[in-house]
Amino acid sequence: MTVIWTGMVVLSILCGLATGRGPEVAAAAVEGTSAAVQLALSIAGMLCLWTGVMEVMRQSGLADQLSRLLSPILRQLFPQAARDREAMDSISANVSANLLGLGSAATPLGLEAARRLARSSPGTASDSLCMLVVCNTASIQLIPTTVASVRAAEGCQTPFDILPAVWLASALSVGVGIAACKLFSKIWRD
């Protein structure tokens, strides 16, 4: 990716210089970096807010209640890991963070869950590990905080008006992913 991005930047600068638009390219570069910093700060603010909400949920016990609420579904999706309480807690925390649209907070939780699931089958991805990757990648998002914060940063007055579309698209993607994972686990059974 570094080579691709560097190539695009160099090509843009060369084209700008060749067409006599060097000053415009320089102005666009300065403006673009300023906009990128502003966008990063606004996204960071939203992520801090929702990460704080997640921490309040954890300390108040709501995260444990959500974990208990999700446990029957998670036991069905991860039958090999159902007896490993620590793995199920990590999976539940990952799913909870994804439900809130906290991809950056969900990543370390998903890595911890993957680490725990990988212990049961070293060197090979188990069905549960594959299911975790599918569920984490195609996660259902009740509150798409990152997308909403980008929309708000770009001046959208109603950044959450995309909720029905997000719910439908994420539910469909998770459903198809789970069905494919279950199908492939039956086809390529050891």
C-alpha positions, -999 to 999 in steps of 0.1 A, spaced: 0 0 0 29 24 7 42 20 -28 7 26 -43 0 57 -22 35 71 -28 31 64 -65 -2 82 -66 12 113 -48 43 114 -70 22 110 -102 -2 138 -90 27 161 -83 43 154 -117 10 158 -136 5 191 -117 39 204 -126 36 192 -162 3 210 -167 16 242 -150 -6 237 -119 22 233 -94 9 261 -70 -26 246 -71 -12 211 -62 7 226 -33 -24 245 -21 -45 213 -24 -19 194 -4 -20 219 24 -58 221 24 -61 183 23 -38 177 53 -57 204 73 -90 186 65 -75 152 74 -65 165 108 -99 180 115 -116 148 105 -93 127 126 -100 148 157 -137 147 152 -137 109 148 -114 106 178 -139 126 199 -168 103 189 -147 72 196 -138 86 230 -174 92 238 -186 57 229 -155 40 244 -164 58 276 -200 46 273 -187 10 269 -165 15 300 -195 28 320 -215 -2 308 -187 -25 320 -183 -9 354 -221 -7 360 -226 -44 351 -246 -37 319 -219 -53 299 -222 -85 319 -260 -84 315 -255 -79 277 -231 -108 278 -257 -130 295 -283 -119 270 -260 -128 241 -247 -161 256 -275 -184 242 -269 -171 207 -231 -172 211 -232 -208 224 -250 -218 192 -225 -200 170 -194 -212 190 -202 -247 203 -165 -256 205 -158 -227 228 -190 -228 249 -171 -244 278 -143 -219 278 -157 -190 300 -128 -166 292 -131 -172 255 -169 -166 256 -164 -135 276 -140 -121 251 -163 -130 222 -192 -114 240 -172 -82 246 -162 -81 210 -198 -85 198 -210 -59 222 -184 -34 210 -193 -41 174 -230 -36 182 -221 -1 194 -201 5 162 -168 7 180 -146 -11 155 -114 2 171 -125 -9 206 -137 -42 192 -103 -50 176 -83 -58 207 -113 -77 221 -115 -98 189 -78 -104 190 -80 -117 226 -110 -139 216 -90 -152 186 -60 -159 208 -81 -180 232 -99 -199 204 -65 -206 187 -53 -225 217 -77 -254 210 -63 -260 176 -28 -247 172 -16 -243 136 -52 -247 121 -81 -223 122 -110 -241 140 -146 -237 130 -151 -213 160 -121 -192 150 -135 -189 114 -169 -180 128 -153 -153 150 -136 -138 120 -168 -138 100 -189 -123 128 -163 -97 136 -158 -87 100 -195 -85 91 -207 -73 125 -242 -61 132 -241 -25 142 -269 -10 161 -251 24 164 -226 30 135 -206 56 155 -176 59 131 -197 65 100 -220 89 119 -190 108 132 -176 111 97 -210 123 84 -213 148 112 -177 161 106 -186 167 70 -216 189 80 -245 164 79 -273 176 100 -288 141 106 -258 117 107 -278 88 121 -305 88 94 -287 59 78 -297 35 107 -323 15 88 -300 9 59 -271 0 82 -292 -24 102 -305 -42 71 -271 -44 54 -253 -56 85 -280 -81 94 -279 -95 59 -241 -97 58 -238 -114 91 -266 -139 81 -249 -148 48 -215 -150 66 -228 -173 93 -246 -195 67 -215 -198 46 -194 -206 76 -217 -233 87 -220 -247 52 -182 -248 47 -176 -264 81 -199 -293 70 -183 -296 36 -147 -296 48 -151 -316 79 -118 -333 91 
